[in-house]
Amino acid sequence: MKHLNYLTTVVLLSGFSLALSAQESAASLYNTGLEQIKAKNYTEALPLMEQAIEAADPEADAEVVKLAKRNGAIAAYYVGNDQRKSDDFETALATYDKGIAFSPGFYANYIGRAQALEGLGKVTESVSAYIDAGDVCIKSKKADKAEKMYSKAENVVAVAWGDKKWDATSEYAMAYLEKRESPEVHYYLAYAEKEKGNAEKAVEHADKAIGLAGEGDASKYYMAKAESLEALGQAEAAVEAYKMVKDAKYNERAKYKINELSGGK
């Protein structure tokens, strides 16, 4: 009986020793990775943080896992940046996604992800990704960065509109509006739909732009609405919309159209 108790004790002690060994290994890997981050050797740091997480006991090494994920996300961002700047967008995207998986609240990898998608030519996805990045920036109290991300997404739509790529404008605008409202994006979409022969939809989006403008000058949104109504053959309604145009940039054309549609009256 004593012999059995002795064997049991040895087994328990061996198990405790292995657990300690694993714990030391995870901490050691993390500390080595942290030193690499401090030295800005991010390419070396990232796999060390991954190894620390893999070696850690989820319960006993909870703090190590937490810190390794947080710092692993930072390392992933810098590694992804280097890959992206080398035009290796596919690998960069995977690295940023790894960083997001490590720390979903760290905004930088979302920015990198959007940039990588744009670099890959996945423009529609990049519009959504820029907005996601902006949303995470807001949660991180980075309002200035959030506005840059939202503006970047909006600019993608604006460029397609400026190039008169109407199908692309519609596609990018819809991707934007699925996540966030914007009078400018509704305006771009209104013109795209009008040019594609969907004047009724164009009027709807022009009205949404007008509604979102609030106290701001909605002249160009009224121009979009008026031109769309004109395309529908609704001259009287178009004149009323043209009358709402006050901005000097559009006012002369609006007056001309009012005169033309009113028969010079």
C-alpha positions as CSV (number, residue, x, y, z in Angstrom):
1,M,0.0,0.0,0.0
2,K,2.9,2.3,0.9
3,H,4.5,1.5,-2.5
4,L,1.3,2.5,-4.4
5,N,1.2,5.8,-2.5
6,Y,4.8,6.5,-3.5
7,L,4.2,5.8,-7.2
8,T,1.1,8.1,-7.1
9,T,3.2,10.9,-5.5
10,V,5.9,10.5,-8.2
11,V,3.4,10.7,-11.0
12,L,1.8,13.8,-9.5
13,L,5.1,15.5,-9.1
14,S,6.1,14.7,-12.6
15,G,3.0,16.2,-13.9
16,F,3.6,19.4,-11.9
17,S,7.2,19.5,-13.2
18,L,6.0,19.3,-16.8
19,A,3.4,22.1,-16.2
20,L,6.1,24.3,-14.8
21,S,8.4,23.5,-17.7
22,A,5.7,24.5,-20.2
23,Q,5.0,27.7,-18.3
24,E,8.6,28.7,-18.3
25,S,8.9,28.0,-22.0
26,A,5.9,30.2,-22.8
27,A,7.2,33.0,-20.7
28,S,10.7,32.6,-22.1
29,L,9.4,32.7,-25.7
30,Y,7.3,35.8,-24.9
31,N,10.2,37.6,-23.2
32,T,12.5,36.9,-26.1
33,G,9.8,38.1,-28.5
34,L,9.3,41.3,-26.5
35,E,13.0,42.0,-26.7
36,Q,12.8,41.7,-30.5
37,I,9.9,44.1,-30.6
38,K,11.8,46.6,-28.5
39,A,14.7,46.3,-31.0
40,K,12.1,46.7,-33.8
41,N,12.9,43.3,-35.2
42,Y,9.2,42.6,-35.9
43,T,9.8,39.7,-38.4
44,E,11.6,37.8,-35.6
45,A,9.2,38.8,-32.9
46,L,6.0,37.6,-34.6
47,P,6.8,33.9,-34.7
48,L,8.1,34.1,-31.1
49,M,4.8,35.5,-29.9
50,E,2.9,32.8,-31.9
51,Q,5.1,30.1,-30.3
52,A,4.6,31.6,-26.8
53,I,0.8,31.3,-27.3
54,E,1.1,27.7,-28.6
55,A,3.3,26.7,-25.7
56,A,1.2,28.3,-23.0
57,D,-1.3,26.6,-20.8
58,P,-4.5,28.5,-21.4
59,E,-5.3,28.7,-17.7
60,A,-1.9,28.7,-16.0
61,D,-0.4,31.1,-18.6
62,A,-3.4,33.3,-19.2
63,E,-1.4,36.5,-18.6
64,V,1.4,35.3,-21.0
65,V,-1.2,34.5,-23.7
66,K,-2.9,37.9,-23.2
67,L,0.4,39.8,-23.5
68,A,1.7,37.7,-26.4
69,K,-1.5,38.3,-28.4
70,R,-1.3,42.0,-27.7
71,N,2.3,42.3,-28.8
72,G,1.8,39.8,-31.5
73,A,-0.8,42.1,-33.0
74,I,1.7,45.0,-33.0
75,A,4.4,42.8,-34.6
76,A,1.9,41.6,-37.2
77,Y,1.1,45.2,-38.2
78,Y,4.7,46.1,-38.9
79,V,5.5,42.8,-40.7
80,G,2.3,43.3,-42.8
81,N,3.4,46.8,-43.6
82,D,6.8,45.6,-44.9
83,Q,5.1,42.9,-47.0
84,R,2.6,45.4,-48.4
85,K,5.3,47.9,-49.3
86,S,7.0,45.1,-51.2
87,D,3.8,44.7,-53.1
88,D,3.2,41.3,-51.5
89,F,-0.4,42.2,-50.8
90,E,-1.7,38.6,-50.5
91,T,0.8,37.8,-47.7
92,A,0.3,41.1,-46.1
93,L,-3.4,40.6,-46.0
94,A,-2.9,37.2,-44.2
95,T,-0.5,38.9,-41.7
96,Y,-2.9,41.7,-40.9
97,D,-5.7,39.1,-40.5
98,K,-3.5,37.2,-38.1
99,G,-3.0,40.4,-36.1
100,I,-6.7,41.0,-36.0
101,A,-7.2,37.5,-34.7
102,F,-4.7,38.2,-31.9
103,S,-6.2,41.5,-30.9
104,P,-9.6,42.4,-32.5
105,G,-9.5,45.8,-30.7
106,F,-6.2,47.0,-32.2
107,Y,-7.1,49.4,-35.0
108,A,-3.9,49.4,-37.0
109,N,-4.3,46.0,-38.5
110,Y,-7.7,46.9,-39.9
111,I,-6.1,49.9,-41.6
112,G,-3.4,47.7,-43.1
113,R,-6.0,45.1,-44.2
114,A,-8.0,47.7,-46.1
115,Q,-4.8,49.0,-47.8
116,A,-3.8,45.4,-48.7
117,L,-7.2,44.7,-50.2
118,E,-7.0,47.9,-52.3
119,G,-3.5,46.9,-53.4
120,L,-4.9,43.5,-54.6
121,G,-7.5,45.3,-56.7
122,K,-10.3,44.1,-54.4
123,V,-11.7,47.6,-54.4
124,T,-15.3,46.9,-53.2
125,E,-14.0,44.9,-50.3
126,S,-11.5,47.6,-49.5
127,V,-14.4,50.2,-49.2
128,S,-16.0,48.0,-46.5
129,A,-12.7,47.4,-44.8
130,Y,-11.8,51.1,-44.6
131,I,-15.2,51.7,-42.9
132,D,-14.5,48.7,-40.5
133,A,-11.1,50.3,-39.7
134,G,-12.8,53.6,-39.0
135,D,-15.3,52.0,-36.7
136,V,-12.5,50.3,-34.7
137,C,-10.6,53.6,-34.6
138,I,-13.7,55.2,-33.0
139,K,-13.8,52.5,-30.3
140,S,-10.1,53.1,-29.7
141,K,-10.8,56.9,-29.3
142,K,-8.9,57.7,-32.4
143,A,-11.5,60.0,-34.0
144,D,-9.0,61.7,-36.3
145,K,-7.9,58.3,-37.8
146,A,-11.5,57.2,-38.1
147,E,-12.4,60.2,-40.2
148,K,-9.4,59.5,-42.5
149,M,-10.6,56.0,-42.9
150,Y,-14.2,57.0,-43.7
151,S,-12.9,59.7,-46.1
152,K,-10.7,57.1,-47.8
153,A,-13.7,54.8,-48.4
154,E,-15.7,57.8,-49.7
155,N,-12.9,58.9,-52.0
156,V,-12.8,55.5,-53.6
157,V,-16.4,56.1,-54.7
158,A,-15.6,59.7,-55.7
159,V,-12.7,58.6,-58.0
160,A,-14.9,56.1,-59.8
161,W,-17.6,58.8,-60.2
162,G,-15.1,61.3,-61.5
163,D,-13.9,58.7,-64.0
164,K,-17.5,58.2,-65.1
165,K,-17.2,54.5,-64.3
166,W,-20.9,54.2,-63.4
167,D,-21.1,50.5,-62.7
168,A,-18.1,50.7,-60.4
169,T,-19.5,53.8,-58.8
170,S,-22.7,52.0,-58.0
171,E,-20.9,49.0,-56.7
172,Y,-18.5,50.9,-54.4
173,A,-21.3,53.2,-53.2
174,M,-23.6,50.3,-52.3
175,A,-20.7,48.7,-50.3
176,Y,-20.2,52.0,-48.5
177,L,-23.9,52.5,-47.7
178,E,-24.3,49.0,-46.4
179,K,-22.2,50.1,-43.5
180,R,-22.5,53.9,-43.2
181,E,-24.6,56.8,-44.4
182,S,-23.1,59.7,-46.4
183,P,-24.8,62.4,-48.4
184,E,-21.9,62.5,-50.8
185,V,-22.0,58.8,-51.5
186,H,-25.8,59.0,-52.1
187,Y,-25.0,61.9,-54.5
188,Y,-22.5,59.8,-56.4
189,L,-24.8,56.9,-56.5
190,A,-27.7,59.1,-57.7
191,Y,-25.7,60.3,-60.7
192,A,-24.4,56.8,-61.5
193,E,-28.0,55.4,-61.5
194,K,-29.2,58.3,-63.7
195,E,-26.4,57.6,-66.2
196,K,-27.3,53.9,-66.2
197,G,-30.9,54.7,-67.0
198,N,-32.3,54.2,-63.5
199,A,-33.6,57.7,-62.9
200,E,-36.2,56.6,-60.3
201,K,-33.5,55.1,-58.1
202,A,-31.4,58.3,-58.8
203,V,-34.2,60.4,-57.3
204,E,-34.4,58.2,-54.2
205,H,-30.7,58.6,-53.6
206,A,-30.7,62.3,-54.3
207,D,-33.5,62.7,-51.7
208,K,-31.5,60.7,-49.2
209,A,-28.5,63.0,-49.8
210,I,-30.8,66.1,-49.3
211,G,-32.1,64.6,-46.1
212,L,-28.7,63.9,-44.7
213,A,-27.4,67.3,-45.6
214,G,-29.3,68.8,-42.7
215,E,-28.4,72.5,-42.2
216,G,-25.7,72.3,-44.9
217,D,-26.0,73.5,-48.4
218,A,-27.8,70.8,-50.4
219,S,-27.6,72.6,-53.8
220,K,-25.7,70.0,-55.7
221,Y,-28.0,67.3,-54.3
222,Y,-31.0,69.2,-55.6
223,M,-29.2,69.4,-58.9
224,A,-28.9,65.7,-59.0
225,K,-32.6,65.3,-58.1
226,A,-33.7,67.9,-60.7
227,E,-31.7,66.3,-63.5
228,S,-33.0,62.8,-62.6
229,L,-36.6,64.1,-62.5
230,E,-36.0,65.7,-65.9
231,A,-34.7,62.4,-67.2
232,L,-38.1,60.9,-66.0
233,G,-39.9,63.5,-68.0
234,Q,-41.3,65.2,-64.8
235,A,-40.6,68.8,-65.9
236,E,-42.7,70.5,-63.3
237,A,-41.1,68.6,-60.4
238,A,-37.7,69.2,-61.9
239,V,-38.3,72.9,-62.0
240,E,-39.2,72.9,-58.3
241,A,-36.0,71.0,-57.5
242,Y,-33.9,73.4,-59.6
243,K,-35.4,76.3,-57.6
244,M,-33.8,74.9,-54.5
245,V,-30.3,75.3,-55.9
246,K,-28.7,78.3,-54.2
247,D,-24.9,77.7,-54.6
248,A,-23.3,80.0,-57.1
249,K,-21.4,77.1,-58.6
250,Y,-24.7,75.5,-59.8
251,N,-27.1,78.5,-59.8
252,E,-26.6,79.7,-63.3
253,R,-27.2,76.3,-64.8
254,A,-30.2,75.8,-62.5
255,K,-31.7,79.2,-63.7
256,Y,-31.1,78.1,-67.3
257,K,-32.9,74.8,-66.8
258,I,-35.8,76.5,-65.0
259,N,-36.2,78.9,-68.0
260,E,-35.9,76.0,-70.5
261,L,-38.4,73.7,-68.8
262,S,-40.8,76.6,-68.1
263,G,-40.9,77.6,-71.8
264,G,-39.2,80.9,-71.1
265,K,-41.9,82.0,-68.7
